[in-house]
Amino acid sequence: MSSDAELPNAVALNSTLATVNRTLGPALAGVLIASVGMVWCFVINTVSYAALLIALSAIDRSTLRPPQFAPAGRGQVRAALSYARRDDQIWRTLGVAAAVGTFAWNYGILIPVYATVTMSGDASLYGLMLSTVGAGSFFGALIMARVSGAQDSRMYAALAAIVASMTLAAVAPGVAPACLALFVLGGAGTAVLISSQTHLQLRVSDQMSGRIMALFSVAFLGSKPLGGALGGWMIDISGPRLGFAAGALIIAAVGSWASIHRHLSNR
């Protein structure tokens, strides 16, 4: 059975594979659509899941940690929120995840206008910027698989990098510094995702793990629609630079709140 010490690398590896899939998947789909058509693209994609089924069936279940399920009943979400609220570290981590998911991971709304209007580019620049974020995410996942140290310390370092990258994106005078900012944003955002997810899995009890990780998914991924709406609203007001600047300010505030509470709880 794997130890908890291997969990950070496992989460980093999973995030690396997910990043590779998000980067290579659309490109491969485009090649298939152009060469064999839309229908065969779906057929090949369906057949590819055979590899996943084979991999799952080959897992040695004796190496897995037996799950501890909570008894069925009402109030499961309430119990999870109460459990998280009683633990300052869990509550801070969920707050950080929500802030990053809402105000940094909404780059998909900001970048199209940022590339075409702010930077006076075209679809090629838009594609380059999205690829730059993907490359940064891939690099960030690889770095997280190699570095050591407390997970919450990594999370706060990554938060500082997010604030710096979004600030640079807000004031970037040209394409090169803008792409640098987006590269760092992708890497730092992935680092927050990995470190916060790992920290929660190591922190919570086995019985509450599923519910707390569900809250984490809502905080980090479920907040994207709200972040997209806010990003679009800020674009209407003043353009994508305001979206990056406001995101940097809010994430800096949340990070400062979490860091102060962390310091006070450790005294």
N, C-alpha and C positions, 0 to 999 in steps of 0.2 A: 504494500500500500504506500502511495506517495505521501510525503510529509508536507506540513504546511510551508516549510521552507522552499518548496518547489512551486508553490502557488503563484508567486509573482511572475516567474518565467513562463508558467503555463498560460496565465492571462495575457502576458505580452505576446506570446506566440500566437494565441488565438486572435488578438487584435492585428498582428502582422498579417496573418492569413486573410482576415476580413478586409484589410486595406488593399492587399494585392488583388483580392477578388473584385473590390469596387473599382480598382484602376484598370485591370486587364479585362474584366467581364464585358463592360460596354464596348471596348475596342474590338474584342473578339466577336461580339455580336454584330458589330458594324461590318466586319469582314465577311461573316457568314451571310448576312442579309444581302450584301452586294454580290456574293459569289453564288449562293444556292437559293436565296429567297427567304422571305419571312417564315413560311410554313416549316421549312426544314430547319430553320434556326430554333424554333420551338421544339421540334422533334429531337434534335441533337441535345438541346438543353434537358429535355425529359430523360433521355437515355443516360445522360451524365450522372443522374442521381443514383444510378446503379452502384457507382463507386462509393457513394456515401452509405448506402445500405450494406454493402460488403464490409466497409470499415466498421460500421456499428456492430455487425454480427460477429466480427473478429475480436471484439473487446473481451478481455478476460475479466469477468465480473468479480472474481475473487480479489482483484486489486482495487476495486472501487470502495469508497467509504459508504457504509449502509446509511440511507437517509432516515431521519427521525421526523416523522410527519406529525403535525399538530392535529389534535382531535377535531373532527368536523363540527361545525357549529356557527352561529351568527357572531358578528363582531370581530372577524378576523382582521379586517383593515384597521379598525379602531385599536385592536390589540397591538398591531405592528406600529402604528403611530405612537401609541403610548410607550412601547418598548424603546423606540428610537428617541423619543423626547426625554426619557430618563437617562439616556447615555449621551453626554455632551459630545463625545467624539463622533458618534454615529450621526447625531443631529447636525453637527457642523459639516460633516462630509456630504450629507444629503443637500444641505444648503449651498455648498460650493458647486455640487453637480448641477443643481437647478440653475444657478447663475450662469455657469459656463454653457449649459445646454441652451439656455434662452438667448443669451447676449453674445456668445462667441460662435456657437455652432449654427448660427443663422447665416453664415457666409454665402450659402447657396442663393439667398435672396439678394444679398448686397453685391456679389461679384459681377453678375451680368451688367448691371448699370455702372458699376465701378470700372469695368473693362471698356465698355462701349462709350460711355458719356464722360466720366471723370478722366480716363486715360485716352479718350478719343481713338479707341481701337475698334476691332471688328470681331467676328466670331473666332478667328484664330487666336487673338489675345485672350478672349474668354476661355477658350480651351486650354491655353497655356497656363492661365491662372488657376483653373481647376486642377490641372495636372500638378502644378506646383504645390497646392494644398495636399494632394494625394501623396506626392513624394515626401513632403514633410511629415505626414502621418506615418508613412512607412519607416522613415528614419527615426521618428520618435519612438515607435514600437520597438525597433531594434535596440535603441539606447536603453529603454526601460528593461529589456531582457538581460542587459549586461551590468547595469549599475546596481549597487547595494546601498542599504540604508533604510531608515524608517520610512514607511509608506506615506505617512502624513507630511514628513519633511519633503519628500519628492513632490507631493501634491502642491505644497506652497511654493516651491521653486518653479514648478510648471505654471502656476497661476501668475507669478511675476513675469514669466516669459510671455504669457498670453497678453497681459496688460501692455508690455513693451511692444509686442508685435502689432496689436490693434492701434496703439498710439502712432506707430510708424506708418501703418496703412492709412490712418486719418490725415497725415501730413505729407505723405510721400510725394515728391515733386515729379517723379517719372516712373516708368515701367519697372526698371531694375530694383529700386528700393521697395516698390510695391510688391513685387514677386518675392523678394527677401522676406518681407513682413508676412506674406501668406504662407511661405514655407515654414517659418517659425511658428505661426499660428496653428498649422496642421500638426506639427510635431508636439507642441506644448499641449494642444487640446487632447491629443491621443494620450500623452503622458498623464494628464489629469484623469482621463477615463480609466486608464490602467491602474494608477495608484489608488484612486478612490474606490474602485471596484475591489481591488485586492485587499485594501484596508478594511472594508466592510466585511468581506468574507472571512477574514481572520479575526475580526472583532466580535461578530454576533455568534450566538449559540446555534448549534446545528438545527434545533427545532424552529428557530425564527429566521433561519438563513433565507429560505425561499421568499418569505413575505418582505423582508428587508431589501432583498435584491429586486423584488418587484417594485418597491418604492423607489429604488435607485433608477430603475428603467423609466419610471414615470418622470422622475426629476430630470434625468439627463436627456432621454430620448423623447419622452412625452411632452417636454416643454418646447420642442422645435416648432410646432405650429404657432404657439404664442410668440416665439422669437421671430418667426417669419412675418407675422402680422405687424409686430412692432418695427421690424426692419423696413418693411414696406411703407409704414407710416412715416418713419424718419426720412426715407428716400423722398417721399412726397413733400416733406417740409423743407429739406435742405440738401438732399443727395446722400450717397452712401458714405461719404466722409463722416457725416454726423452719426451714422449708424455705428461705424467703427469707434469713433470718439466716445459716444455715449456708452457703448459696450465696455470699453476699457475703463471708464470711470466707475460704472456700476460693479464690474468684477473686482476692481481695486477696493471698492468699499466693502464688498462681501468678504474678500480675502482678508482685509484688515480686521473686520469683525471676527472672523474665524480665528485669525492668528492671535488677537488679543485674548479671546476666550480660552484658546489653547494655553497661552502663557499663564493666565490666571489659574486655570485648573491644575497646572503642573507645579504651582507654588506650594 
